[in-house]
Amino acid sequence: MSNKKYKSIGEPMDCLAEECAEVIQVIMKIKRFGLLNWHPDFSKKFNNKIQLEEEMCDVEERIKQVRKYLKEQS
């Protein structure tokens, strides 16, 4: 959810699933290429470790949204 304009687009659980998939993708890149490696199209300052941290923050934000949604449904 790097772009905040997409925060409210889509169902909360769908968005959470997508963010979880992105975390999995980064973890697999780390397993293959290393924690401090980076995508050749990106800056060396944007390595896999930073990308994982950002994706985990996105998951945490989506979890909050799903919790709020679940409370609203009860």
N, C-alpha and C positions, 0 to 999 in steps of 0.2 A: 504494500500500500504506500509506495513511495510518493505517489501523487495523491494529495489529500482530496482532490476533486472527485475521486472514485470511492471515497469513504462510505457514502450512503447508497451506492449502486449495488443492487443484488440482495438476495436473501442472506441474513446473517450466517446461517450454517453453511451455505454455499461458499461465501467469502472465507470463512474459517477453513474449510476444506482446501480451497485454493492456496491459501497462505501456508497451510501445513505441507502441501505438495511442494511449494517453493522451498521450504526448509529442507525437505527430503532431498530435493535436487542439489542444493548447496552442500549438504552433508556428503552426497555421493561425489561431488566435484572435489571436496576435501579429501575423501578417501582415495580418489584417483590421482590427484595432482598436488595435494598438500595444502596445509592450512594457510600458509603465507604466499601461495601462488596466486596469480590473477589471470583473468581472461585477457587474451592479447589485444582485444579491441578497447579495453578499459585502461585507465591509469594504474600504475603500480601502487598508488595509494589506496586503491579500491580492491584489496585482496579478498580471498575467500573468507578469512576470519571476519573482516568487516561486513562482508555480505551476509554471513550467517547471523551476526549480531543484529543487523537491520531486519532480516527476515523474522528472527525470533521476536523482536519488538512488534512487528506487524501481527504475528500470531497472538501475542499477549493482548494487543488492542482488539483483535477480532474475538478473543475469548470473552473479554468484557462485554462486547456487543451481544454475543450469544447469551451470556448470563442475563443481561438486561431483557433481551427478547423472551427468554424462558420465564422470567418473572412476570412479564406482561401477559403471558399466555395462561397463567394460573389464576 
